[in-house]
Amino acid sequence: MAAPIVIFLCRRNFSKTVGFPAAVYSVLRHNHRDEIGQRWGQTGHSQRWFCHGHVPGVLPKRLSLEPDKKLAASAPIFRAVKFCADGRQERFDIRKPALCQELGLQVRDLRFQQQTILQPRDTAIIIRMEEIKAIVSPDCVYILDHEEPRDKVLLGELQTQLEGDNSSPVAHLPLEFKGLEAILNYRISSLKQELDVLEPAILQVLTDLVEPSFMSVDRSKLRVLLQYRKSLTEFQTDVKDYVEVLTDILDYDESIEEMCLTDKITNTMATSKSDHLSHVDEMELLLENCLGRAEDIVNRVAEVKDLIEDSEQIIFMNLDSHRNVMMRLNVQLTMGTFSIALFGMLGTAFGMNLLSSFEEDPKAFWIVTGIMFTGCGLLWRRLLWFLGREVPPNRKWSWKNFKSSGQ
């Protein structure tokens, strides 16, 4: 049945006949639908057609609309240390969705994709400083993915800050001030310690390279200096990222107000405006203090890089000086070769197989030899004098000549 219909359709002009192809398509569609219904009925389910928006009563597993439990089970797990307001610690493992639900955050807030982050949210402050991952809320502070030998100082400093260190300027302020100060100060201290180790090593290498007693440059020390310079560049990038994060917050008053979580949650802006302004000022002072210390480190790094550049210039000047010495020696030897070749022509002339009246004279050999050596020496000395003479300038430079030429 299908083959004659197809042959007939191929001979028809469809621009003139519209209803007939539609009827043929309907017949083929119903036949195909019957085949699908028979196959689906063999599975024991009710026969419903997949056309016109109908779906079978039981969907296959791959078309299930329920959430996949495996994806929820594969969510990242954080090793967390929770610090309460009184300094108590709680260590546990928690999944990212559970932590977001507990703190009222979005899952995208805890991606920690950038190396340096300081982002205020409605209920928490998200912090990442290289290896430090922390969340500061009005009630507690979370340190995520900590490593005990590395973050031991941070945990101790944070616990001391929360237990009530009266000497701290933020002892009377809410919890987010204490946690933020402890984390930012720890980061600044770690950067300073890294620079205190790196700077003396670089200065020692520079001292050895520019030592005037050494006639040549040690290539091994140059490789060491290159490695130190790369490390210094990476360190400078880390410090600049830290400075940029603090600067972005200090540039806008709204960002500073968002850092005051307690005032934002308890809505003290409407009840006690003076306290809120004092908290904003304290937060600004805290960030400016950390920014000032970071800028000091940036200045130290810039000074060390300037020393490296100055030392490189000295090394290049030393190498140029050695190169000039070698070039001068090459020119001197070339002049000596020219002098010997010029007066060696006398010996060449007497070495020919031609007869002259000097063969019989016993003193002729010594006379010719003396003339050759004396002429070579005198010519070489004259050429060396010409090489070492100073060429006087044609015109003495002065500001008057510069002004006259400009006019």
Stockholm file with secondary structure:
# STOCKHOLM 1.0

chainA/1-407         MAAPIVIFLCRRNFSKTVGFPAAVYSVLRHNHRDEIGQRWGQTGHSQRWFCHGHVPGVLPKRLSLEPDKKLAASAPIFRAVKFCADGRQERFDIRKPALCQELGLQVRDLRFQQQTILQPRDTAIIIRMEEIKAIVSPDCVYILDHEEPRDKVLLGELQTQLEGDNSSPVAHLPLEFKGLEAILNYRISSLKQELDVLEPAILQVLTDLVEPSFMSVDRSKLRVLLQYRKSLTEFQTDVKDYVEVLTDILDYDESIEEMCLTDKITNTMATSKSDHLSHVDEMELLLENCLGRAEDIVNRVAEVKDLIEDSEQIIFMNLDSHRNVMMRLNVQLTMGTFSIALFGMLGTAFGMNLLSSFEEDPKAFWIVTGIMFTGCGLLWRRLLWFLGREVPPNRKWSWKNFKSSGQ
#=GR chainA/1-407 SS CHHHHHHHHHHSCTTTCCHHHHHHHHHHHHHHHHHHHHHHHTTTSCCCCSSTTCCCSSCCGGGCCSCCHHHHHTSCEEEEEEECTTSCEEEEEEEHHHHHHHHTCCGGGGCCCSSEEEEECSSCEEEEETTEEEEECSSCEEEESCCHHHHHHHHHHHHHHHHHCTTSTTTTSCHHHHHHHHHHHHHHHHHHHHHHHHHHHHHHHHHHHTCTTCSSCCHHHHHHHHHHHHHHHHHHHHHHHHHHHHHHHHTCHHHHHHHCHHHHHHTHHHHCHHHHHHHHHHHHHHHHHHHHHHHHHHHHHHHHHHHHHHHHHHHHHHHHHHHHHHHHHHHHHHHHHHHHHHHHHHHHHHTSSCCCTTSSCTTHHHHHHHHHHHHHHHHHHHHHHHHHCCCCCSSCCCHHHHHHHHC
#=GC SS_cons         CHHHHHHHHHHSCTTTCCHHHHHHHHHHHHHHHHHHHHHHHTTTSCCCCSSTTCCCSSCCGGGCCSCCHHHHHTSCEEEEEEECTTSCEEEEEEEHHHHHHHHTCCGGGGCCCSSEEEEECSSCEEEEETTEEEEECSSCEEEESCCHHHHHHHHHHHHHHHHHCTTSTTTTSCHHHHHHHHHHHHHHHHHHHHHHHHHHHHHHHHHHHTCTTCSSCCHHHHHHHHHHHHHHHHHHHHHHHHHHHHHHHHTCHHHHHHHCHHHHHHTHHHHCHHHHHHHHHHHHHHHHHHHHHHHHHHHHHHHHHHHHHHHHHHHHHHHHHHHHHHHHHHHHHHHHHHHHHHHHHHHHHHTSSCCCTTSSCTTHHHHHHHHHHHHHHHHHHHHHHHHHCCCCCSSCCCHHHHHHHHC
//
